Amino acid sequence: MNKALLRFRGWCLVGLLLSVYATYVELRAEKDADYVAMCDLSPKVSCTAVFTSNYGKGFGLTQYFTSWNPPNGALGIGFYMLLLLLTPPRHRLLAWLQLLLCFVSNLLSVYLAYLLYFVLEDLCVVCVSIYVVNFFCLWESWQMYKQNWQNDTKAFSKVPNVFDKNK
């Protein structure tokens, strides 16, 4: 099996586990105000504060245009499961879709990192870990896409050109 594919699946599994943990912490904190998560290291290094903020659901965006406002962790669970279902990308279109999803997740990571640092003025170890996972998913997805594209080019180069007038 391809090393990039194995690494990609590994990063997706790490992202999935982090998203499950984030969802658990958020739901538990909503039910129990005294709950202290493992990732709550200090008042300014607290994932619970971030997960239970207005930005902890629907990326802080969905509340403005829909009543569906799931926890970011739940969206992450769906995202990483989708990425795992798309692997290995057997077709160029699926590889491109996977690459696009990873790129968008990195854009969202930049947006959420901005909110984390400048708006919430907090540090969330789980969040930053997910940003790192998203970067490596993008990197490995790019590696798989390049490999898929190169394989396609080699396959097309072996097809005889019937329109070549010199032969």
Steps between C-alpha positions, in 0.01 A plus 500: 500500500615853422683676787318829437168315520596337831613831645183670373280238664701534820453877507127456429470258792680745730266777381200275556609418856567867579158593360330231709679633808407860416135403460506307828653794688248745357196285572626413848574866581151600388347253747741560789624854565766368741653262244874545449642328192852359469578773249414779745849587619438857623241778461662611172580147378155347504333296230173498693482880483553485125261211432218660700546845343277631219769385255495141629191418296471527125833687490314798643336547160196274467313669785435798272320319220365169632372338816734205439805584710702182572816495712818551298622164631196325350573666165858380536382143559299512177788664313764245599262210437432638151874529435550141614218386270662679206830315547661366302391733222480272195398775262652837436170672578483337845864589565424859399191505726707368790765763436235774481342389829840503669574846360167636627564344842830690513324825413255431783796424727649842426163663569456308827860568605435871447187479718686300760789741535355842424130474591484246781856573617533139606711199412338166430744209481245277326418772245864565415555123469213482253653787298824300480308187397320698227833624366644150480180366342539768232867411452435126466197562280722710272757219490232247403355738242841553338560126494157437349552772240847368405359149464225634274756684285712189462195301398401759240854523364492128409191541284601528135416826330283407203494860378877527461562551123871419528436130562 
